[in-house]
């Protein structure tokens, strides 16, 4: 089992802290930040009660976090409480922000998220990236990042880091795209192409989507398989609240699991992979729909209107997803499967066939399948929130950089 992304990547700000007096202080600062972030507004006394430190110790930590702009006082707690009211603390809506970016096959997107988890700035560029060399694509992404950072700075925020989601395999260095078949990129060092004055982490879009589901989903268990289905299909395996990455960090390539080994060739070099049956472009071909913007919305409209060709294509995609997921569910025994990405919008027509295949092929018990409320926003939000989580994990490091 490996650590979550914001701890696992060496390029990420969040790291294990040394077991020293200084390390203990940094851990306690993080405990205060996480507690106020999760449960605030809270008084100093309430924070002390929750984390098991004295009020004096918590007050010292809080004063430091206020000085560095990570916490702010909102004024006296609500009336009606017994005793002298304390000043309510909240995570600041100014100061450090997480910048998330996504390189998609047909779009680029960037957003800024503050420490309260609110999206404060966003920029999107629609257009095909497949077949283009990385340099011009990353240059356009850098322009969007600059625009979002400028807008965020206008609201009193500054970038604590940049996390980029990509549809491909990422090396353990957290910056090199080893292979992105749907972009036709190989061994692309985004750290060299995307210079920034703040920390950079690159990861697979499915991993960021899974982390977003873990952090932002409603009622999401700590053991689940998150399927990110768009033009490509990836998966994030979350075990006890942590990403399972594999030896090289390449775990979760669900889209290249063979569904029909004698099927059509895939960009990965194999044949009959799941993406050839349930990927967005495969579904469009089977439904007789031309690729273009809002194509998933068009499929949903036609399916809802009773278009049998579209419904048949979606049933076929659901069957293929169910077959591919069977092996993962039987091997890993997750508590749930969560369907995210663009195809989450087609769940009413995908899920019946998917569940039928999965229920008929899995051993022991049925595995619940749900739909992410984040949809295609998951990878972008997960990227931005991974930076925010790194700030909460080690606020002292961020204060030193500010």
Kinemage of the C-alpha trace (Angstrom):
@kinemage 1
@onewidth
@group {chain A} dominant
@subgroup {mainchain}
@vectorlist {calphas} color= white
{ca unk a 1} P 0.000 0.000 0.000
{ca unk a 2} L 1.342 3.411 -0.908
{ca unk a 3} L 0.746 6.907 0.418
{ca unk a 4} L -1.743 9.334 -1.102
{ca unk a 5} L -0.530 11.475 -3.971
{ca unk a 6} L 0.339 14.535 -1.927
{ca unk a 7} L 2.666 12.380 0.180
{ca unk a 8} L 3.897 9.936 -2.473
{ca unk a 9} L 5.345 12.268 -5.078
{ca unk a 10} L 8.768 13.671 -4.217
{ca unk a 11} L 7.872 16.892 -6.001
{ca unk a 12} L 4.853 17.471 -3.780
{ca unk a 13} L 5.057 19.878 -0.804
{ca unk a 14} L 3.470 17.374 1.619
{ca unk a 15} L 6.096 15.038 3.140
{ca unk a 16} L 6.594 12.976 6.270
{ca unk a 17} L 7.851 15.199 9.068
{ca unk a 18} L 10.853 14.264 11.245
{ca unk a 19} L 10.265 12.985 14.766
{ca unk a 20} L 11.877 15.990 16.474
{ca unk a 21} L 10.576 18.898 18.518
{ca unk a 22} L 10.422 20.954 15.314
{ca unk a 23} L 8.716 18.076 13.542
{ca unk a 24} L 6.169 17.798 16.365
{ca unk a 25} L 5.414 21.506 16.098
{ca unk a 26} L 4.857 21.175 12.347
{ca unk a 27} L 2.589 18.165 12.855
{ca unk a 28} L 0.552 20.055 15.438
{ca unk a 29} L 0.187 23.011 13.096
{ca unk a 30} L -1.147 20.580 10.516
{ca unk a 31} L -3.563 19.066 13.034
{ca unk a 32} L -4.955 22.507 13.814
{ca unk a 33} L -5.325 23.350 10.117
{ca unk a 34} L -7.070 20.069 9.282
{ca unk a 35} L -9.411 20.379 12.260
{ca unk a 36} L -10.487 23.933 11.465
{ca unk a 37} L -10.755 23.085 7.764
{ca unk a 38} L -12.991 20.076 8.413
{ca unk a 39} L -15.124 21.413 11.282
{ca unk a 40} L -14.706 25.177 11.459
{ca unk a 41} L -15.547 27.804 12.473
{ca unk a 42} L -14.221 26.703 15.873
{ca unk a 43} L -12.901 28.450 18.972
{ca unk a 44} L -9.412 27.774 20.274
{ca unk a 45} L -10.961 25.792 23.131
{ca unk a 46} L -12.912 23.634 20.695
{ca unk a 47} L -9.790 22.948 18.647
{ca unk a 48} L -7.863 22.012 21.798
{ca unk a 49} L -10.623 19.608 22.807
{ca unk a 50} L -10.632 17.904 19.415
{ca unk a 51} L -6.891 17.383 19.042
{ca unk a 52} L -6.044 16.735 22.700
{ca unk a 53} L -3.656 19.620 23.344
{ca unk a 54} L -3.833 22.299 26.026
{ca unk a 55} L -5.573 25.552 25.247
{ca unk a 56} L -2.318 27.418 25.744
{ca unk a 57} L -0.496 25.208 23.256
{ca unk a 58} L -3.298 25.546 20.700
{ca unk a 59} L -3.429 29.313 21.196
{ca unk a 60} L 0.277 29.564 20.352
{ca unk a 61} L -0.191 27.465 17.213
{ca unk a 62} L -3.259 29.435 16.167
{ca unk a 63} L -1.470 32.768 16.624
{ca unk a 64} L 1.292 31.536 14.312
{ca unk a 65} L -1.212 30.400 11.682
{ca unk a 66} L -3.036 33.730 11.870
{ca unk a 67} L 0.224 35.660 11.441
{ca unk a 68} L 1.039 33.672 8.308
{ca unk a 69} L -2.446 34.263 6.892
{ca unk a 70} L -3.619 30.634 6.956
{ca unk a 71} L -6.303 31.127 9.611
{ca unk a 72} L -8.487 34.106 10.371
{ca unk a 73} L -10.675 35.151 13.284
{ca unk a 74} L -14.332 35.757 12.527
{ca unk a 75} L -15.248 37.387 15.840
{ca unk a 76} L -17.065 36.044 18.923
{ca unk a 77} L -18.824 32.696 18.712
{ca unk a 78} L -22.594 32.624 18.422
{ca unk a 79} L -24.507 33.824 21.510
{ca unk a 80} L -26.173 31.412 23.888
{ca unk a 81} L -23.055 29.449 24.813
{ca unk a 82} L -22.152 29.092 28.498
{ca unk a 83} L -19.124 31.095 29.660
{ca unk a 84} L -17.063 33.722 27.954
{ca unk a 85} L -17.446 33.426 24.187
{ca unk a 86} L -14.289 32.585 22.272
{ca unk a 87} L -13.334 34.002 18.913
{ca unk a 88} L -14.359 31.730 16.062
{ca unk a 89} L -11.532 30.549 13.789
{ca unk a 90} L -11.826 29.698 10.108
{ca unk a 91} L -9.461 28.803 7.326
{ca unk a 92} L -8.544 31.969 5.460
{ca unk a 93} L -10.196 32.783 2.145
{ca unk a 94} L -7.039 34.663 1.169
{ca unk a 95} L -3.406 33.558 1.028
{ca unk a 96} L -2.292 30.267 -0.559
{ca unk a 97} L -4.379 28.632 -3.283
{ca unk a 98} L -4.110 25.376 -5.170
{ca unk a 99} L -3.770 25.707 -8.941
{ca unk a 100} L -5.092 22.690 -10.801
{ca unk a 101} L -4.696 22.087 -14.527
{ca unk a 102} L -5.884 19.399 -16.909
{ca unk a 103} L -4.558 18.406 -20.311
{ca unk a 104} L -7.393 16.588 -22.079
{ca unk a 105} L -7.508 15.110 -25.543
{ca unk a 106} L -9.946 17.832 -26.600
{ca unk a 107} L -9.530 20.574 -24.008
{ca unk a 108} L -7.304 22.389 -21.547
{ca unk a 109} L -8.547 23.626 -18.186
{ca unk a 110} L -7.114 25.455 -15.187
{ca unk a 111} L -8.659 26.512 -11.875
{ca unk a 112} L -7.640 28.075 -8.561
{ca unk a 113} L -9.068 26.699 -5.301
{ca unk a 114} L -8.676 28.493 -1.970
{ca unk a 115} L -8.054 26.802 1.382
{ca unk a 116} L -11.800 26.638 1.976
{ca unk a 117} L -12.182 24.515 -1.141
{ca unk a 118} L -13.895 27.191 -3.198
{ca unk a 119} L -13.068 27.616 -6.884
{ca unk a 120} L -12.022 31.264 -7.221
{ca unk a 121} L -10.856 31.407 -10.853
{ca unk a 122} L -11.190 29.220 -13.925
{ca unk a 123} L -10.124 29.154 -17.580
{ca unk a 124} L -10.926 26.594 -20.293
{ca unk a 125} L -9.826 26.158 -23.916
{ca unk a 126} L -11.704 23.678 -26.115
{ca unk a 127} L -9.889 22.189 -29.085
{ca unk a 128} L -8.162 19.006 -30.193
{ca unk a 129} L -4.763 18.221 -28.660
{ca unk a 130} L -4.298 14.795 -30.200
{ca unk a 131} L -1.515 14.695 -32.760
{ca unk a 132} L -0.067 18.017 -31.627
{ca unk a 133} L 3.437 18.113 -30.228
{ca unk a 134} L 3.624 18.816 -26.482
{ca unk a 135} L 5.345 22.214 -26.803
{ca unk a 136} L 2.471 24.273 -28.269
{ca unk a 137} L -0.094 22.508 -26.085
{ca unk a 138} L 1.878 23.209 -22.920
{ca unk a 139} L 2.477 26.790 -24.041
{ca unk a 140} L -1.292 27.289 -24.285
{ca unk a 141} L -1.712 25.658 -20.885
{ca unk a 142} L 0.896 28.019 -19.425
{ca unk a 143} L -1.108 30.944 -20.767
{ca unk a 144} L -4.248 29.675 -19.029
{ca unk a 145} L -2.297 29.151 -15.809
{ca unk a 146} L -0.981 32.725 -15.968
{ca unk a 147} L -4.516 34.035 -16.503
{ca unk a 148} L -5.933 32.085 -13.557
{ca unk a 149} L -3.039 33.039 -11.267
{ca unk a 150} L -3.509 36.719 -12.138
{ca unk a 151} L -7.226 36.515 -11.413
{ca unk a 152} L -6.586 34.712 -8.127
{ca unk a 153} L -3.963 37.251 -7.092
{ca unk a 154} L -6.532 39.966 -7.693
{ca unk a 155} L -8.579 38.334 -4.924
{ca unk a 156} L -5.706 38.196 -2.450
{ca unk a 157} L -4.540 34.660 -3.244
{ca unk a 158} L -1.120 33.357 -4.245
{ca unk a 159} L -0.250 29.999 -5.842
{ca unk a 160} L 1.033 27.404 -3.378
{ca unk a 161} L 1.641 24.930 -6.191
{ca unk a 162} L 0.479 23.646 -9.561
{ca unk a 163} L -0.834 20.119 -10.135
{ca unk a 164} L -1.436 18.940 -13.706
{ca unk a 165} L -3.712 16.038 -14.660
{ca unk a 166} L -2.818 14.192 -17.870
{ca unk a 167} L -4.417 11.228 -19.688
{ca unk a 168} L -1.380 8.991 -19.472
{ca unk a 169} L 1.295 7.275 -17.424
{ca unk a 170} L 3.475 9.521 -15.258
{ca unk a 171} L 6.955 8.639 -13.985
{ca unk a 172} L 7.690 8.539 -10.246
{ca unk a 173} L 9.425 11.928 -10.584
{ca unk a 174} L 5.962 13.502 -10.728
{ca unk a 175} L 6.695 15.562 -13.854
{ca unk a 176} L 7.425 13.261 -16.829
{ca unk a 177} L 4.622 11.830 -18.977
{ca unk a 178} L 5.980 8.418 -19.931
{ca unk a 179} L 3.194 7.631 -22.362
{ca unk a 180} L -0.141 9.207 -23.231
{ca unk a 181} L -1.564 7.104 -26.105
{ca unk a 182} L -4.557 9.336 -26.799
{ca unk a 183} L -2.278 12.382 -27.094
{ca unk a 184} L 0.536 10.450 -28.805
{ca unk a 185} L 3.037 11.800 -26.260
{ca unk a 186} L 6.050 9.860 -24.990
{ca unk a 187} L 8.709 10.742 -22.413
{ca unk a 188} L 7.534 14.345 -22.138
{ca unk a 189} L 9.040 16.337 -19.274
{ca unk a 190} L 6.302 18.803 -18.370
{ca unk a 191} L 8.546 20.259 -15.685
{ca unk a 192} L 10.902 21.501 -18.398
{ca unk a 193} L 8.094 22.738 -20.657
{ca unk a 194} L 6.046 24.365 -17.917
{ca unk a 195} L 8.453 26.331 -15.737
{ca unk a 196} L 6.796 27.885 -12.708
{ca unk a 197} L 7.813 29.856 -9.648
{ca unk a 198} L 5.974 27.377 -7.441
{ca unk a 199} L 6.017 23.569 -6.923
{ca unk a 200} L 4.780 21.400 -9.807
{ca unk a 201} L 3.292 17.896 -9.662
{ca unk a 202} L 2.006 15.925 -12.664
{ca unk a 203} L -0.200 12.846 -12.297
{ca unk a 204} L -2.659 10.677 -14.177
{ca unk a 205} L -6.099 12.215 -14.537
{ca unk a 206} L -7.822 9.115 -13.146
{ca unk a 207} L -5.741 9.358 -9.959
{ca unk a 208} L -6.754 12.977 -9.469
{ca unk a 209} L -10.366 12.022 -10.194
{ca unk a 210} L -10.222 9.316 -7.538
{ca unk a 211} L -8.708 11.699 -4.990
{ca unk a 212} L -11.400 14.266 -5.742
{ca unk a 213} L -14.027 11.602 -5.103
{ca unk a 214} L -12.331 10.666 -1.820
{ca unk a 215} L -12.065 14.264 -0.619
{ca unk a 216} L -15.192 15.841 -2.098
{ca unk a 217} L -17.633 12.995 -2.688
{ca unk a 218} L -20.638 12.532 -0.442
{ca unk a 219} L -20.534 9.298 1.523
{ca unk a 220} L -17.603 7.906 -0.460
{ca unk a 221} L -16.015 4.928 1.344
{ca unk a 222} L -12.271 4.721 1.964
{ca unk a 223} L -11.952 1.603 -0.212
{ca unk a 224} L -13.258 2.012 -3.737
{ca unk a 225} L -12.452 1.791 -7.417
{ca unk a 226} L -12.958 5.051 -9.301
{ca unk a 227} L -13.475 4.751 -13.065
{ca unk a 228} L -12.736 7.858 -15.110
{ca unk a 229} L -14.331 7.322 -18.488
{ca unk a 230} L -13.923 9.780 -21.344
{ca unk a 231} L -12.045 9.326 -24.643
{ca unk a 232} L -9.722 7.116 -22.624
{ca unk a 233} L -10.647 5.053 -19.601
{ca unk a 234} L -8.577 5.031 -16.454
{ca unk a 235} L -9.122 3.940 -12.893
{ca unk a 236} L -7.905 4.926 -9.463
{ca unk a 237} L -7.670 2.233 -6.807
{ca unk a 238} L -8.190 3.714 -3.339
{ca unk a 239} L -7.376 1.434 -0.395
{ca unk a 240} L -7.934 2.702 3.146
{ca unk a 241} L -8.041 6.271 1.861
{ca unk a 242} L -4.784 5.982 -0.114
{ca unk a 243} L -3.994 5.570 -3.777
{ca unk a 244} L -2.625 2.182 -4.751
{ca unk a 245} L -0.001 3.127 -7.335
{ca unk a 246} L 1.906 -0.047 -8.151
{ca unk a 247} L 5.664 -0.506 -8.468
{ca unk a 248} L 6.147 2.060 -11.255
{ca unk a 249} L 3.126 4.210 -10.429
{ca unk a 250} L 1.158 2.853 -13.396
{ca unk a 251} L -1.695 1.085 -11.567
{ca unk a 252} L -5.221 1.701 -12.798
{ca unk a 253} L -4.891 1.310 -16.591
{ca unk a 254} L -8.372 -0.180 -16.820
{ca unk a 255} L -8.887 1.084 -20.367
{ca unk a 256} L -6.227 -1.311 -21.630
{ca unk a 257} L -7.637 -4.416 -19.996
{ca unk a 258} L -8.603 -6.786 -22.877
{ca unk a 259} L -12.338 -7.314 -23.092
{ca unk a 260} L -12.237 -9.290 -26.346
{ca unk a 261} L -8.596 -10.274 -27.055
{ca unk a 262} L -9.265 -10.736 -30.765
{ca unk a 263} L -10.897 -7.325 -31.093
{ca unk a 264} L -9.747 -4.155 -32.884
{ca unk a 265} L -6.240 -2.742 -32.354
{ca unk a 266} L -5.712 -0.165 -29.620
{ca unk a 267} L -3.309 2.756 -29.416
{ca unk a 268} L -1.492 0.966 -26.596
{ca unk a 269} L -0.407 -1.786 -28.983
{ca unk a 270} L -2.910 -4.385 -27.758
{ca unk a 271} L -6.168 -5.643 -29.229
{ca unk a 272} L -9.731 -5.608 -27.931
{ca unk a 273} L -9.034 -3.240 -25.024
{ca unk a 274} L -11.894 -1.762 -23.027
{ca unk a 275} L -11.369 1.662 -24.622
{ca unk a 276} L -12.280 0.166 -28.014
{ca unk a 277} L -15.760 -0.628 -26.684
{ca unk a 278} L -16.520 1.861 -23.911
{ca unk a 279} L -14.309 4.856 -24.641
{ca unk a 280} L -16.125 7.998 -25.690
{ca unk a 281} L -15.101 7.764 -29.352
{ca unk a 282} L -16.014 4.068 -29.520
{ca unk a 283} L -19.497 4.812 -28.185
{ca unk a 284} L -19.945 7.659 -30.680
{ca unk a 285} L -18.940 5.365 -33.568
{ca unk a 286} L -21.297 2.630 -32.442
{ca unk a 287} L -24.132 5.148 -32.097
{ca unk a 288} L -23.459 6.746 -35.486
{ca unk a 289} L -22.782 10.161 -33.927
{ca unk a 290} L -20.082 12.419 -35.333
{ca unk a 291} L -17.433 13.633 -32.876
{ca unk a 292} L -17.700 17.257 -31.773
{ca unk a 293} L -18.338 19.481 -28.786
{ca unk a 294} L -21.154 18.523 -26.399
{ca unk a 295} L -21.230 15.040 -27.943
{ca unk a 296} L -21.938 13.352 -24.601
{ca unk a 297} L -24.868 15.717 -24.053
{ca unk a 298} L -26.086 14.800 -27.537
{ca unk a 299} L -25.862 11.088 -26.754
{ca unk a 300} L -27.848 11.654 -23.557
{ca unk a 301} L -30.513 13.623 -25.422
{ca unk a 302} L -30.889 10.930 -28.089
{ca unk a 303} L -30.930 8.124 -25.550
{ca unk a 304} L -33.601 9.918 -23.513
{ca unk a 305} L -35.628 10.410 -26.708
{ca unk a 306} L -35.542 6.654 -27.368
{ca unk a 307} L -32.917 6.503 -30.139
{ca unk a 308} L -32.329 2.735 -30.307
{ca unk a 309} L -28.925 2.984 -32.013
{ca unk a 310} L -27.637 5.177 -29.205
{ca unk a 311} L -29.178 3.005 -26.509
{ca unk a 312} L -27.686 -0.123 -28.108
{ca unk a 313} L -24.251 1.525 -28.188
{ca unk a 314} L -24.526 2.470 -24.524
{ca unk a 315} L -25.659 -1.023 -23.550
{ca unk a 316} L -22.606 -2.412 -25.334
{ca unk a 317} L -20.344 0.030 -23.528
{ca unk a 318} L -21.915 -0.897 -20.201
{ca unk a 319} L -21.385 -4.597 -20.889
{ca unk a 320} L -17.722 -4.010 -21.745
{ca unk a 321} L -17.223 -1.928 -18.600
{ca unk a 322} L -18.845 -4.645 -16.521
{ca unk a 323} L -16.597 -7.346 -18.004
{ca unk a 324} L -13.432 -5.306 -17.421
{ca unk a 325} L -14.458 -4.354 -13.892
{ca unk a 326} L -15.155 -7.963 -12.985
{ca unk a 327} L -11.463 -8.822 -12.795
{ca unk a 328} L -10.662 -5.738 -10.726
{ca unk a 329} L -13.521 -6.325 -8.295
{ca unk a 330} L -12.728 -10.016 -7.861
{ca unk a 331} L -9.039 -9.237 -7.330
{ca unk a 332} L -9.328 -6.186 -5.057
{ca unk a 333} L -12.722 -6.611 -3.335
{ca unk a 334} L -13.452 -2.854 -3.125
{ca unk a 335} L -16.342 -1.567 -1.090
{ca unk a 336} L -17.755 0.243 -4.125
{ca unk a 337} L -17.190 1.222 -7.740
{ca unk a 338} L -17.682 4.888 -8.642
{ca unk a 339} L -18.205 5.929 -12.265
{ca unk a 340} L -16.833 9.384 -13.081
{ca unk a 341} L -15.698 11.356 -16.103
{ca unk a 342} L -17.818 12.453 -19.044
{ca unk a 343} L -19.588 9.110 -19.366
{ca unk a 344} L -21.039 9.579 -15.882
{ca unk a 345} L -23.651 11.706 -17.652
{ca unk a 346} L -24.732 8.583 -19.560
{ca unk a 347} L -25.116 6.443 -16.444
{ca unk a 348} L -28.887 5.813 -16.808
{ca unk a 349} L -28.193 3.814 -19.979
{ca unk a 350} L -24.771 2.403 -19.086
{ca unk a 351} L -25.385 1.124 -15.582
{ca unk a 352} L -28.052 -1.564 -16.161
{ca unk a 353} L -25.806 -3.602 -18.462
{ca unk a 354} L -22.717 -2.826 -16.376
{ca unk a 355} L -24.366 -4.011 -13.175
{ca unk a 356} L -25.769 -7.116 -14.843
{ca unk a 357} L -22.313 -8.182 -16.053
{ca unk a 358} L -20.638 -7.312 -12.769
{ca unk a 359} L -23.228 -9.032 -10.595
{ca unk a 360} L -23.188 -12.148 -12.764
{ca unk a 361} L -19.403 -12.503 -12.785
{ca unk a 362} L -18.203 -11.434 -9.327
{ca unk a 363} L -17.728 -13.932 -6.540
{ca unk a 364} L -19.204 -13.716 -3.063
{ca unk a 365} L -21.290 -10.545 -3.175
{ca unk a 366} L -22.493 -7.768 -5.414
{ca unk a 367} L -20.338 -4.640 -5.501
{ca unk a 368} L -22.330 -1.380 -5.365
{ca unk a 369} L -21.841 0.921 -8.362
{ca unk a 370} L -22.553 4.640 -8.019
{ca unk a 371} L -22.100 7.747 -10.136
{ca unk a 372} L -19.792 10.589 -9.149
{ca unk a 373} L -21.521 13.913 -8.711
{ca unk a 374} L -18.257 15.557 -9.848
{ca unk a 375} L -18.493 14.097 -13.360
{ca unk a 376} L -15.873 15.424 -15.786
{ca unk a 377} L -14.771 18.054 -13.236
{ca unk a 378} L -13.181 15.423 -10.997
{ca unk a 379} L -9.584 15.393 -12.349
{ca unk a 380} L -9.289 19.193 -12.422
{ca unk a 381} L -10.711 19.595 -8.923
{ca unk a 382} L -8.615 16.732 -7.616
{ca unk a 383} L -5.484 18.374 -8.983
{ca unk a 384} L -6.221 21.723 -7.335
{ca unk a 385} L -7.284 20.143 -4.059
{ca unk a 386} L -4.101 18.042 -3.926
{ca unk a 387} L -2.184 21.329 -3.575
{ca unk a 388} L -4.607 22.546 -0.920
{ca unk a 389} L -4.193 19.280 0.982
{ca unk a 390} L -0.417 19.709 0.863
{ca unk a 391} L -0.831 23.126 2.503
{ca unk a 392} L -2.996 21.635 5.256
{ca unk a 393} L -0.516 18.772 5.714
{ca unk a 394} L 2.455 21.085 6.326
{ca unk a 395} L 1.387 24.713 6.811
{ca unk a 396} L 4.822 25.608 8.206
{ca unk a 397} L 6.475 24.798 4.883
{ca unk a 398} L 4.012 26.992 3.031
{ca unk a 399} L 4.531 29.846 5.508
{ca unk a 400} L 8.286 29.611 4.915
{ca unk a 401} L 7.768 30.000 1.159
{ca unk a 402} L 5.216 32.811 1.370
